[in-house]
Amino acid sequence: MSESFDLKDREFRFLAKFLNEKTGIVLGDNKRPMMNSRLSRRLRALKLQNYKQYCDFIVTPEGETEMPHMVNAITTNLTKFFREKHHFEYLKNTQIPKILASQRGGSRLRIWSAGCSSGEEPYSIAMTLRETLKNIDGTDTKILATDLDTNMVSHASQGLYKIGRTVEEGLTKRQLKEYTDAKVINGNDHIQMKNNVRKLITFKQLNLLHPFPMKGPFDVVFCRNVVIYFDKDTQRTLFKKMAQLMPLGSILCIGHSENLSGVSDDFKLIGQTIYERV
Ligand SMILES: C[S@@+](CC[C@H](N)C(=O)[O-])C[C@H]1O[C@@H](n2cnc3c(N)ncnc32)[C@H](O)[C@@H]1O
């Protein structure tokens, strides 16, 4: 069994403040257990005995290399329904009508959620598509959702979420009714995504740093909040590979703190963190 550590309140406040000053990430007091469970493996990796040693280490010059690991451990799988709403609005109001018009009666649509975490992103895409394409079941529409982490892929494909702030803030009452079923599991209220959205999505494990097994072409790619801690060369290689699966005019949505300047000439910025394949 993994060794557990005791994260004292003052250590939590010190680390939360440090993280906030360096990255802008805000962690409220209720995030102490989350921080402890995620940073414990960093203490083990660094062979430290307790959080006091970790707090002392991160402020030393050698400790600077710890920053990306710390941020990654804390933010790794954070996601929510309709995160960065403007991407879904763009999809609905601009990109899907544009693709359909260009197909002149055709109805093939392929979307990839790369780094889908626990699935809220591909389900948000699926709901957006259902709301945009009234005859979606008569079209050839597919979403591919991939993640490095097999636990995330399995969680995502179950489509099961505990009711709490993310569900309540992310989904409207109407969306809950149309796209989810209520479930009680171990005495806790959950929702499970309905088949009308699940059937649009294929979930697969995929490391973005490895060769891609699929051929595309993809009309839309979401690769959001994934590459932020990749170095520039790794980002260049990744977006080159992605561009090869994307026809001219297709779009790529990236995370709010990411950008492609100096990384790729294959994409042109056309909106807030929205790029067109050129
Ligand atoms: C912060 S989440 C982002 C989830 C979602 N895209 C969003 O913006 O809400 C980042 C996800 O990227 C995945 N990831 C990190 N490195 C990856 C890699 N090399 N290949 C594939 N997925 C990766 C992580 O497992 C994690 O689930």
The ligand as a Tripos MOL2 file, in Angstrom:
@<TRIPOS>MOLECULE
LIG
   27    29     1     0     0
SMALL
NO_CHARGES

@<TRIPOS>ATOM
      1 C1         -6.4780   19.0770  -17.6290 C.3       1 LIG1
      2 S1         -7.0590   17.6930  -18.5340 S.3       1 LIG1
      3 C2         -7.9200   18.4980  -19.8450 C.3       1 LIG1
      4 C3         -9.2640   17.8850  -20.1130 C.3       1 LIG1
      5 C4        -10.0850   18.6020  -21.1640 C.3       1 LIG1
      6 N1         -9.4090   18.6010  -22.4320 N.3       1 LIG1
      7 C5        -10.4170   20.0110  -20.7170 C.2       1 LIG1
      8 O1         -9.8310   20.9720  -21.2270 O.co2     1 LIG1
      9 O2        -11.2640   20.1730  -19.8280 O.co2     1 LIG1
     10 C6         -5.5920   17.1180  -19.3440 C.3       1 LIG1
     11 C7         -5.6930   15.6790  -19.8200 C.3       1 LIG1
     12 O3         -4.6080   15.4710  -20.7200 O.3       1 LIG1
     13 C8         -4.1800   14.1490  -20.5770 C.3       1 LIG1
     14 N2         -2.8200   14.0280  -21.1010 N.ar      1 LIG1
     15 C9         -1.6980   14.5420  -20.5700 C.ar      1 LIG1
     16 N3         -0.6430   14.1850  -21.3060 N.ar      1 LIG1
     17 C10        -1.1290   13.4260  -22.3310 C.ar      1 LIG1
     18 C11        -0.5320   12.7450  -23.4230 C.ar      1 LIG1
     19 N4          0.7930   12.7530  -23.5950 N.pl3     1 LIG1
     20 N5         -1.3240   12.0680  -24.2850 N.ar      1 LIG1
     21 C12        -2.6560   12.0550  -24.0980 C.ar      1 LIG1
     22 N6         -3.2930   12.6690  -23.0930 N.ar      1 LIG1
     23 C13        -2.5250   13.3400  -22.2080 C.ar      1 LIG1
     24 C14        -4.2790   13.8980  -19.0740 C.3       1 LIG1
     25 O4         -4.3530   12.5090  -18.7810 O.3       1 LIG1
     26 C15        -5.5410   14.6600  -18.7110 C.3       1 LIG1
     27 O5         -6.6660   13.8170  -18.6780 O.3       1 LIG1
@<TRIPOS>BOND
     1     1     2 1
     2     2     3 1
     3     2    10 1
     4     3     4 1
     5     4     5 1
     6     5     6 1
     7     5     7 1
     8     7     8 2
     9     7     9 1
    10    10    11 1
    11    11    12 1
    12    11    26 1
    13    12    13 1
    14    13    14 1
    15    13    24 1
    16    14    15 ar
    17    14    23 ar
    18    15    16 ar
    19    16    17 ar
    20    17    18 ar
    21    17    23 ar
    22    18    19 1
    23    18    20 ar
    24    20    21 ar
    25    21    22 ar
    26    22    23 ar
    27    24    25 1
    28    24    26 1
    29    26    27 1
@<TRIPOS>SUBSTRUCTURE
     1 LIG1         1 GROUP 0 **** ****
